Amino acid sequence: MSFLLRRAAFYAVAGFVAVTLNFLLPRLMPGDPATTLFAGYADQLGPDDLASLKEAYGLSDAPLLAQYADYLRSLLGGDLGTSLSQFPTPVTDLIRDGLGWSLLLGTVSVLIGFTAGTLLGSFAAWRRGSRFDTLVPPLTMFVGSFPYFFLALLVLYLFAVRWQALPQGHAYGMDVAPGLTPEFLGSVATHLLLPATTVALVSVGAWVLSIRNTMIGVLDEDYLTMAEAKGLRTWRVMGHYAARNAILPTVTSLGLAVSHVFSGQLLTEVVFTYPGLGNQLYAAVTTHDYPLMQALFLMITISVLAVNFAVDALYAALDPRVRGAATASS
């Protein structure tokens, strides 16, 4: 418990710093929504019209500290403001519409990347020196070196445009009514396949290399020799003894991997016009939508901090040495 409390205090401080930066960054950007709109009608509108637009959007000329105090009060009250680009829709409504799709895409991508990387890395370590071990890890690292958006454009062109085997974008077909029906769920799965596979392909190489290197060290342990001497089957020795212990050190990097996947997912959503938070963030940046930008940046930061805290808690539960060290230091 003392270990978790210390980690919670650390993440609380990190969250406060993130909230402050989240407030400052959009305001340090040049321009604002009213000025952007005004630029398109400069020959028809005057300075008084610009002032009226700023007042309508709720843009304040108050000192920065006063704006920051108002922002914290609104944030603590659960008020994320009103979207400026989709006025007068509340920001919470927009986030609620896109959050579910982003969570679905992120969860599936992480599961595919982690599962495939663990299986490929474990088998490569078990058969180290073989042709499989020589080809697969470098190949997955080569694929992972491509930027997310480049790989997304490539698979979009091949599978959706040229071969027309999969949909080009969106979360489900326009001819399918949303609901818990086999038609809708099948359409969601079909539209999810390309973006989820793209994100997973970029991340799987790191998992393969990490699991392989860790498992090679585990294979030299005496308890594996004992398991083989007992006559246990190969798949049981590799899966239950070797891979299980090799996965433990990689749990600490799971939070970092999730943050990398999520950052790449935002670009992938834009390429595939997937209706998640990535598309909303792109629209918010291009229209200088301060409230929506702040809310999305805050959600991304808090999500990464929450995942890292969950990984710390999981690692403490899996590794008794962490609990023992925390008890000794307290």
C-alpha positions as CSV (number, residue, x, y, z in Angstrom):
1,M,0.0,0.0,0.0
2,S,2.8,2.4,0.8
3,F,4.3,1.8,-2.6
4,L,1.0,2.5,-4.3
5,L,0.5,5.7,-2.3
6,R,3.9,7.0,-3.3
7,R,3.2,6.3,-6.9
8,A,-0.3,7.9,-6.6
9,A,1.3,11.0,-5.2
10,F,3.8,11.1,-8.0
11,Y,1.1,10.8,-10.7
12,A,-1.1,13.4,-8.9
13,V,1.8,15.9,-9.2
14,A,2.3,14.9,-12.9
15,G,-1.4,15.4,-13.5
16,F,-1.4,18.9,-12.1
17,V,1.6,19.8,-14.3
18,A,-0.2,18.4,-17.3
19,V,-3.4,20.4,-16.5
20,T,-1.3,23.6,-16.3
21,L,0.5,22.9,-19.6
22,N,-2.9,21.9,-21.1
23,F,-4.2,25.3,-20.3
24,L,-1.1,27.2,-21.6
25,L,-0.4,25.5,-24.9
26,P,-3.5,26.4,-26.8
27,R,-3.2,30.0,-25.7
28,L,0.4,30.2,-26.8
29,M,-0.6,29.3,-30.3
30,P,-1.1,32.2,-32.7
31,G,-4.7,33.2,-33.6
32,D,-8.1,32.2,-32.2
33,P,-11.3,30.9,-33.7
34,A,-12.8,34.4,-34.2
35,T,-9.7,35.7,-35.9
36,T,-9.7,32.6,-38.2
37,L,-13.3,33.1,-39.2
38,F,-12.8,36.8,-39.5
39,A,-9.9,36.3,-42.0
40,G,-12.2,34.6,-44.5
41,Y,-14.5,37.6,-44.5
42,A,-12.0,40.4,-44.0
43,D,-13.6,42.5,-46.8
44,Q,-17.1,42.2,-45.3
45,L,-16.5,42.6,-41.5
46,G,-14.9,45.3,-39.4
47,P,-13.1,45.5,-36.0
48,D,-16.4,45.8,-34.2
49,D,-17.6,42.6,-35.8
50,L,-14.4,40.8,-34.7
51,A,-15.1,42.0,-31.1
52,S,-18.6,40.7,-31.3
53,L,-17.4,37.3,-32.6
54,K,-15.0,37.0,-29.7
55,E,-17.7,37.8,-27.2
56,A,-20.0,35.2,-28.8
57,Y,-17.3,32.6,-28.6
58,G,-16.6,33.5,-24.9
59,L,-13.0,34.4,-25.6
60,S,-11.7,36.4,-22.7
61,D,-9.1,39.2,-22.7
62,A,-8.6,38.9,-19.0
63,P,-5.2,38.3,-17.5
64,L,-3.8,34.8,-18.0
65,L,-3.9,34.0,-14.2
66,A,-7.6,35.0,-14.1
67,Q,-8.3,32.8,-17.0
68,Y,-6.3,29.9,-15.4
69,A,-8.3,30.3,-12.1
70,D,-11.6,30.2,-14.1
71,Y,-10.3,27.1,-16.0
72,L,-9.5,25.2,-12.8
73,R,-12.9,26.1,-11.3
74,S,-14.7,24.9,-14.4
75,L,-12.6,21.7,-14.5
76,L,-13.2,20.8,-10.9
77,G,-17.0,21.4,-11.5
78,G,-16.9,19.0,-14.5
79,D,-17.5,21.7,-17.0
80,L,-15.2,21.3,-20.0
81,G,-16.8,24.2,-21.9
82,T,-18.5,24.6,-25.2
83,S,-16.9,23.6,-28.5
84,L,-16.1,26.7,-30.6
85,S,-15.9,24.8,-33.9
86,Q,-19.2,23.1,-33.3
87,F,-20.9,25.8,-31.3
88,P,-23.0,25.5,-29.1
89,T,-22.3,21.7,-28.6
90,P,-20.8,20.9,-25.2
91,V,-17.3,19.4,-25.3
92,T,-18.4,16.5,-23.1
93,D,-20.9,15.5,-25.7
94,L,-18.3,15.4,-28.5
95,I,-15.9,13.5,-26.3
96,R,-18.6,11.0,-25.3
97,D,-19.2,10.3,-29.0
98,G,-15.6,9.7,-29.9
99,L,-14.2,8.1,-26.7
100,G,-15.8,4.7,-27.2
101,W,-14.5,4.3,-30.7
102,S,-10.9,5.3,-29.6
103,L,-11.0,2.9,-26.7
104,L,-12.2,0.1,-29.0
105,L,-9.4,0.8,-31.5
106,G,-6.7,1.2,-28.9
107,T,-7.7,-1.9,-26.9
108,V,-7.8,-4.1,-29.9
109,S,-4.5,-2.7,-31.3
110,V,-2.7,-3.3,-28.0
111,L,-4.1,-6.8,-27.6
112,I,-3.1,-7.8,-31.2
113,G,0.4,-6.3,-30.9
114,F,1.1,-7.7,-27.4
115,T,-0.2,-11.2,-28.2
116,A,1.5,-11.5,-31.6
117,G,4.7,-10.0,-30.2
118,T,4.7,-12.4,-27.2
119,L,4.1,-15.5,-29.4
120,L,6.6,-14.6,-32.1
121,G,9.2,-13.5,-29.6
122,S,8.8,-16.5,-27.4
123,F,9.1,-18.9,-30.4
124,A,12.1,-17.0,-31.8
125,A,13.9,-17.3,-28.4
126,W,13.0,-21.0,-28.0
127,R,14.3,-21.7,-31.6
128,R,17.2,-19.2,-31.4
129,G,19.6,-19.5,-34.2
130,S,17.0,-21.0,-36.5
131,R,15.8,-19.5,-39.8
132,F,12.7,-18.2,-38.0
133,D,14.8,-16.4,-35.4
134,T,17.0,-15.0,-38.1
135,L,14.1,-13.6,-40.2
136,V,11.1,-12.7,-38.0
137,P,12.6,-10.2,-35.4
138,P,14.4,-8.1,-38.0
139,L,11.3,-8.2,-40.3
140,T,9.0,-7.0,-37.5
141,M,11.4,-4.3,-36.5
142,F,11.7,-3.1,-40.1
143,V,7.9,-2.8,-40.4
144,G,7.8,-1.1,-37.1
145,S,10.2,1.6,-38.3
146,F,7.6,3.0,-40.7
147,P,5.6,6.0,-39.4
148,Y,2.0,5.2,-38.4
149,F,0.5,7.4,-41.1
150,F,2.7,6.0,-43.9
151,L,1.8,2.4,-43.1
152,A,-1.9,3.5,-42.8
153,L,-1.8,5.1,-46.2
154,L,-0.1,2.0,-47.7
155,V,-2.6,-0.5,-46.4
156,L,-5.5,1.8,-47.2
157,Y,-4.3,2.0,-50.8
158,L,-3.7,-1.8,-51.2
159,F,-6.6,-3.3,-49.3
160,A,-9.3,-0.7,-49.7
161,V,-8.6,1.2,-52.9
162,R,-6.7,-1.2,-55.2
163,W,-8.1,-4.6,-54.1
164,Q,-11.3,-3.3,-52.5
165,A,-11.2,-6.1,-50.0
166,L,-12.0,-3.9,-46.9
167,P,-13.8,-0.6,-46.3
168,Q,-11.9,2.7,-46.8
169,G,-12.9,4.3,-43.6
170,H,-15.5,5.1,-40.9
171,A,-16.4,2.9,-38.0
172,Y,-19.3,1.1,-39.7
173,G,-21.2,1.0,-42.9
174,M,-23.6,3.8,-43.7
175,D,-26.3,1.3,-44.7
176,V,-26.2,-0.4,-41.2
177,A,-28.3,0.8,-38.3
178,P,-26.4,1.1,-35.0
179,G,-27.4,-1.5,-32.5
180,L,-26.5,-4.8,-30.9
181,T,-27.2,-6.8,-34.0
182,P,-25.0,-9.2,-35.9
183,E,-25.0,-7.0,-39.0
184,F,-23.8,-3.9,-37.0
185,L,-21.2,-5.8,-35.0
186,G,-19.9,-7.4,-38.1
187,S,-19.7,-4.1,-39.9
188,V,-17.8,-2.6,-36.9
189,A,-15.3,-5.5,-36.9
190,T,-14.7,-5.2,-40.7
191,H,-14.1,-1.4,-40.5
192,L,-11.9,-1.9,-37.4
193,L,-9.6,-4.5,-39.1
194,L,-7.4,-2.1,-41.2
195,P,-6.8,0.7,-38.6
196,A,-6.2,-1.8,-35.7
197,T,-3.8,-4.0,-37.8
198,T,-1.9,-0.9,-38.9
199,V,-1.3,0.3,-35.3
200,A,-0.5,-3.3,-34.2
201,L,2.1,-3.8,-37.0
202,V,4.1,-0.7,-36.0
203,S,4.2,-1.8,-32.3
204,V,4.7,-5.6,-32.7
205,G,8.4,-5.4,-33.5
206,A,9.3,-3.9,-30.1
207,W,7.3,-6.6,-28.3
208,V,9.0,-9.4,-30.3
209,L,12.5,-8.0,-29.5
210,S,11.7,-7.4,-25.9
211,I,10.2,-10.8,-25.2
212,R,12.9,-12.6,-27.2
213,N,15.8,-11.0,-25.4
214,T,14.2,-11.5,-22.0
215,M,13.2,-15.1,-22.7
216,I,16.7,-16.0,-23.8
217,G,18.0,-15.1,-20.4
218,V,15.1,-17.1,-18.8
219,L,16.0,-20.2,-20.8
220,D,19.3,-20.6,-19.0
221,E,17.6,-20.8,-15.5
222,D,17.9,-24.1,-13.5
223,Y,14.1,-24.5,-13.1
224,L,13.7,-24.9,-16.8
225,T,16.3,-27.6,-16.9
226,M,14.4,-29.3,-14.0
227,A,11.1,-29.0,-15.9
228,E,12.6,-30.6,-19.0
229,A,14.2,-33.3,-16.9
230,K,10.8,-34.2,-15.5
231,G,9.7,-35.0,-19.0
232,L,7.1,-32.2,-19.4
233,R,5.9,-31.4,-22.9
234,T,7.8,-28.7,-24.8
235,W,4.8,-26.4,-25.2
236,R,4.2,-26.6,-21.4
237,V,7.8,-25.8,-20.6
238,M,7.9,-22.9,-23.1
239,G,4.5,-21.5,-22.2
240,H,4.0,-22.1,-18.5
241,Y,7.5,-21.7,-17.3
242,A,9.6,-19.8,-19.8
243,A,7.2,-17.3,-21.4
244,R,5.3,-16.7,-18.1
245,N,8.5,-15.5,-16.4
246,A,9.8,-13.6,-19.5
247,I,6.6,-11.5,-19.7
248,L,7.0,-10.1,-16.2
249,P,9.8,-7.6,-16.9
250,T,7.9,-6.3,-20.0
251,V,4.9,-5.4,-17.8
252,T,6.8,-2.3,-16.8
253,S,7.0,-1.1,-20.4
254,L,3.4,-1.7,-21.1
255,G,2.3,1.8,-20.0
256,L,4.9,3.4,-22.3
257,A,3.8,1.1,-25.2
258,V,0.2,2.1,-24.6
259,S,1.1,5.8,-24.8
260,H,3.0,5.2,-28.1
261,V,0.2,3.2,-29.6
262,F,-2.3,5.9,-28.6
263,S,-0.2,8.7,-30.2
264,G,0.1,6.7,-33.4
265,Q,-3.6,5.9,-33.2
266,L,-4.6,9.5,-33.4
267,L,-2.9,9.8,-36.9
268,T,-4.3,6.5,-38.0
269,E,-7.9,7.7,-37.1
270,V,-7.4,10.7,-39.4
271,V,-6.2,8.6,-42.3
272,F,-9.1,6.2,-42.0
273,T,-11.6,8.9,-41.0
274,Y,-12.3,6.8,-37.9
275,P,-14.7,8.8,-35.6
276,G,-12.5,8.7,-32.5
277,L,-10.7,11.4,-30.5
278,G,-7.9,11.6,-33.1
279,N,-10.3,13.0,-35.7
280,Q,-11.8,15.4,-33.2
281,L,-8.3,16.6,-32.1
282,Y,-7.3,17.2,-35.7
283,A,-10.5,19.3,-36.3
284,A,-9.9,21.2,-33.0
285,V,-6.3,22.1,-33.9
286,T,-7.2,23.3,-37.4
287,T,-10.1,25.5,-36.1
288,H,-8.4,26.8,-32.9
289,D,-11.1,25.2,-30.8
290,Y,-9.5,25.8,-27.3
291,P,-12.0,24.0,-25.1
292,L,-12.1,20.9,-27.3
293,M,-8.3,20.9,-27.6
294,Q,-7.8,21.3,-23.9
295,A,-10.3,18.5,-23.0
296,L,-8.7,16.1,-25.5
297,F,-5.1,16.8,-24.4
298,L,-6.2,16.4,-20.8
299,M,-8.0,13.1,-21.5
300,I,-4.9,11.7,-23.3
301,T,-2.6,12.7,-20.5
302,I,-4.8,11.4,-17.7
303,S,-5.3,8.2,-19.6
304,V,-1.6,7.6,-20.0
305,L,-1.0,8.4,-16.3
306,A,-3.8,6.1,-15.3
307,V,-2.4,3.3,-17.4
308,N,1.0,3.7,-15.9
309,F,-0.4,3.7,-12.4
310,A,-2.3,0.5,-13.2
311,V,0.9,-1.1,-14.6
312,D,2.7,-0.2,-11.3
313,A,-0.1,-1.8,-9.3
314,L,0.0,-4.9,-11.5
315,Y,3.7,-5.2,-11.3
316,A,3.6,-4.9,-7.5
317,A,1.0,-7.7,-7.4
318,L,3.0,-9.9,-9.7
319,D,6.4,-9.4,-8.3
320,P,6.7,-9.9,-4.5
321,R,10.1,-8.2,-4.5
322,V,8.4,-4.9,-5.1
323,R,6.1,-5.4,-2.2
324,G,9.1,-6.5,0.0
325,A,11.1,-3.4,-1.0
326,A,8.2,-1.1,-0.3
327,T,7.7,-2.7,3.1
328,A,11.3,-2.4,4.0
329,S,11.6,1.2,3.0
330,S,8.5,2.1,5.1
